[in-house]
Amino acid sequence: MDDYLRMLDIALKPFDQPAARRDLSKAFAAYFSSDPEDGGPGALLSLDHALSYAHRVLNDLLQETGLPSHSPMDFAEWYDAGEIPFREEW
């Protein structure tokens, strides 16, 4: 996740996207507030928040470059992602 956030940071640098920068900052804060040793619901919730903010940044970048928004379910259709849960399992 750390690498993913850092790559988003690099990709965001050439663009004037203040909202995306705020979301990326929130993603880093949520990620670094998670305690992997805890392993409990609090750690998972922090990771969920980090991922949600990161997806907002990704969507802003995609929109900036004229590409369609990121959809996790669309990703599952394109790749062999056998371990991605189906909606019924959420």
N, C-alpha and C positions, 0 to 999 in steps of 0.2 A: 504494500500500500504506500509505503514511504516513497518508493521509486515512481509509482504512478503519480503521486502528488507532485513530485519534483519534475516529472516530465510535463505535466500540465503547466507548471510554473514556467518552464522553458518555452513551451508553445505559446503561452499567453504574452510573453514579453513584447513582441512587436505590435500588439494590438492595444488600442485605447478602449479598454473594457473595465471601467471602475466597479461595476456590479460583480463581474467575474473575479476581479482581484479580491473584493470583500469575501465572496464565497470561498475562494481558495484559502484565504486567511482563516476562515471559520473551519474549513476542512482540516487544515494543519492543526488548529487548536483542538478540534475534536479528536483527531488521531492521536496527538501527543498526550491528551488527557486520559486515554484508555490505558488500563493497566493489564497487560497480558497475563501477569501472574494471578490476577483476580479470577479471570475466566468466568465470572458471573455475568448476570444480566446487565450490570452497569458498563462493563467493558464492551459487551456486544452492542449496547445502545450507542456508546461513543463511536464505535467503528461504523455503525449504521449511519450516524449523523455525518461522519467524515465522508463516507461514500456518497451520500445524498448531495452534500455540498459539492463534491468533486463532479458528480454527474451534471449539476447545474453549470459548472465551469465548462465541462466538455460540450454541453449543448450550446453555450454562448460562443465557443470557438467554432463549432460546426456551423452555426448560423452566420457568423462573421465571414466564413469562407464559402458560404452558399451551399453547404451540404445539409441533408436532412438531419433532424434531431436524433440523438442516440436513444434507442429503445432496447432495454435488456432482452425483451422477448423476441425482437427482430434478430438480435445477436444469436440467440439460441437457435433460430431457424437457419442461419447461415453456417454455423459451426457445429461440429459434433461435440455437443456439451451435454453428455449423458448425466452429469451430476447436477445440472441446473434443475431445481424443483419446478414442477408444473404448477400452474395457478391453484389447482385443487389441493396441493400439498402445502401452500403458504399458510 
